């Protein structure tokens, strides 16, 4: 029932956008008769019946191929499918390397990006965003029996394993920890499990995915950052109508428990709020 109500609202909005374009003066129209500045991002998706989504396809657990070559799946992929369902359209995924994904959006290869795009002030200057569908913090991961580390301040004098090019390395250093450089999460968590370092700092989503896949026996989260990162669907500038419609769809999916269910599938916890 909610899906039909949302779809009806969206169609009404699309009709209003179209009427606004028709009522504009001839002086505001280009040579092809289209109204300059009209936001057709939503109406074009509804008319085509397809929401085209840019995503990497190699970013587990958000966007990846099951068993390496199976169907495209992942948290972001399933959220995008659910959003398209609320809009009453089909979904089509365009797999693109991260380095080229924003250029593809700007070129009109797809309508939106679903690939854990963090909302930042810099990006907000160039793109439109939906409301967030993923929230995460930075966490300190320690052995389960550790009682010395309970905050970031208590990392002073301790040893953490971090990728030296990551923001987590900066946080560990600023907290007074001695950092042992590693290539990524797999190495850092292994050192914690082996007792060779006291802790590692990383994104909570990374830890939850690891826990979902392995059980993370013998590990726990000792502390979390106060600040949370927020990830959302990204749209080209001028795509506010589609961004607003996707935000409405996300609100419905949150209310009816769909986002929580998808979150639990991939993380064993609700990361959507």
MOZIBEL-V136402 format. One record per backbone hydrogen bond with DSSP energy under -1.0 kcal/mol. CO is the residue of the C=O (numbers start at 1). NH is the residue of the N-H. If there is no record, write none. Layout:
co->CO nh->NH
co->CO nh->NH
This chain:
co->1 nh->5
co->2 nh->6
co->3 nh->7
co->4 nh->8
co->5 nh->9
co->6 nh->10
co->7 nh->11
co->8 nh->12
co->9 nh->13
co->10 nh->14
co->11 nh->15
co->12 nh->16
co->13 nh->17
co->14 nh->18
co->15 nh->19
co->16 nh->20
co->17 nh->21
co->18 nh->22
co->19 nh->23
co->25 nh->28
co->26 nh->29
co->28 nh->36
co->30 nh->33
co->34 nh->30
co->35 nh->38
co->38 nh->40
co->40 nh->44
co->42 nh->46
co->43 nh->47
co->44 nh->48
co->45 nh->49
co->49 nh->90
co->51 nh->92
co->52 nh->111
co->52 nh->112
co->53 nh->94
co->54 nh->114
co->55 nh->96
co->59 nh->62
co->59 nh->63
co->61 nh->75
co->62 nh->77
co->63 nh->59
co->64 nh->73
co->65 nh->68
co->66 nh->70
co->71 nh->66
co->73 nh->64
co->74 nh->78
co->75 nh->79
co->76 nh->80
co->77 nh->81
co->78 nh->82
co->79 nh->83
co->80 nh->84
co->81 nh->85
co->82 nh->86
co->83 nh->87
co->84 nh->89
co->90 nh->51
co->92 nh->53
co->94 nh->55
co->97 nh->100
co->98 nh->101
co->100 nh->104
co->101 nh->105
co->102 nh->106
co->103 nh->107
co->104 nh->109
co->105 nh->108
co->112 nh->54
co->113 nh->234
co->117 nh->232
co->120 nh->124
co->123 nh->126
co->123 nh->127
co->128 nh->235
co->134 nh->231
co->136 nh->229
co->137 nh->204
co->138 nh->225
co->139 nh->202
co->140 nh->222
co->141 nh->200
co->142 nh->220
co->143 nh->146
co->152 nh->155
co->153 nh->156
co->155 nh->158
co->158 nh->178
co->159 nh->198
co->159 nh->199
co->160 nh->180
co->162 nh->182
co->163 nh->166
co->166 nh->170
co->167 nh->171
co->168 nh->172
co->169 nh->173
co->170 nh->174
co->171 nh->175
co->172 nh->177
co->173 nh->176
co->176 nh->157
co->178 nh->160
co->180 nh->162
co->184 nh->188
co->185 nh->189
co->186 nh->190
co->187 nh->191
co->188 nh->192
co->189 nh->193
co->190 nh->194
co->191 nh->196
co->191 nh->197
co->192 nh->195
co->199 nh->161
co->200 nh->141
co->202 nh->139
co->203 nh->207
co->204 nh->208
co->205 nh->209
co->206 nh->210
co->207 nh->211
co->208 nh->212
co->209 nh->213
co->210 nh->214
co->211 nh->215
co->216 nh->219
co->218 nh->144
co->220 nh->142
co->223 nh->140
co->229 nh->136
co->230 nh->119
co->231 nh->133
co->231 nh->134
co->233 nh->130
co->234 nh->113
co->235 nh->128
co->236 nh->239
co->239 nh->243
co->240 nh->244
co->241 nh->245
co->242 nh->246
co->243 nh->247
co->244 nh->248
co->245 nh->249
co->246 nh->250
co->247 nh->251
co->248 nh->252
co->249 nh->253
co->250 nh->254
co->251 nh->255
co->252 nh->256
co->253 nh->259
co->257 nh->261
co->258 nh->262
co->259 nh->263
co->260 nh->264
co->261 nh->265
co->262 nh->266
co->263 nh->267
co->264 nh->268
co->271 nh->135
